[in-house]
Amino acid sequence: MIQLNDAVMCEIEKVSEVSQYLWQREWAERNGGNISVDVTDLFDEIPSVDAPVKALPLQLPMESAGRIYYVKGTGQRIRELRDPQYAGCVLQINAAANGYQILWGGKASADFAPTSEFISHIKILVEKRKAGSDHRSVVHTHPLELIALSHHPDISKSSELFTHTCWKMLPEVRAFVPRGIGMIPYCLPSSEELADGTTAALLVNDVAIWEKHGATASGADVLQAFDYIDVANKGAKLYLMCTAAGYEPEGVTKENMDILKREFNL
């Protein structure tokens, strides 16, 4: 195992912090949810280890070749990331972008492997880098109210309507999720279709909703990615609280949201 520098350890400690938020909110049942961070640029020099190259089930984008990621392991519980060497690992993608070597961590089992959603995360991070974004982290989790709202027979059919439903409940949702929420129709978990849909959504939105499944966001670090989902979920929660109380919420008017957009340059 390699020795990680302070910069890499700082990002991994943020992962541990966010993992506990997700567990405490009941957003991460059993092994539900995943976190990945591209830590390549935090290394002073690219490390090398005498470790076997393990194959990946699908080909990764060639832009990921040689890059280094911290990622939760398949079957591991989010709450177990309180010990990041146990439930997660630092790995490097091989030159052919179809395999990886574990550089650090992965202590939970002898056959430790990254989450099955790792390929989806890599695609998001590669496309973000190509677009000039500083986003190096991806969080996927199961926020209760966003999932509940994704079951709505009308709201779930439109990214614009889903976004407006959350935006109108609180000015902060409009301010801190300014690019809105993208709806992805139900897909098989861990499928390439879901990976491609999520990647496309996050190039234009702050949060992607997997219909009847969960939410995904990217950020400069995992704290920012978590914040996008957390704020969006507040909008969904407030909406559902109002409808559960028996009334359709009036919400912030479009005129006032337009003023907010103008005044805060959103």
Secondary structure by P-SEA (a helix, b strand, c coil): cccccaaaaaaaaaaaaaaaaaaaacccccccccccccccccccccccccbbbbbbccccccccccbbbbbbcccccccccccccccbbbbbbcccccccccccccccccccccccaaaaaaaaaaaaaaacccccbbbbbbcaaaaaaaacccccccaaaaaaaaaaacaaaaaaaccbbbbbcccccccaaaaaaaaaaaacccbbbccccbbbbbcccaaaaaaaaaaaaaaaaaaaaaaaaccccccccaaaaaaaaaaacc
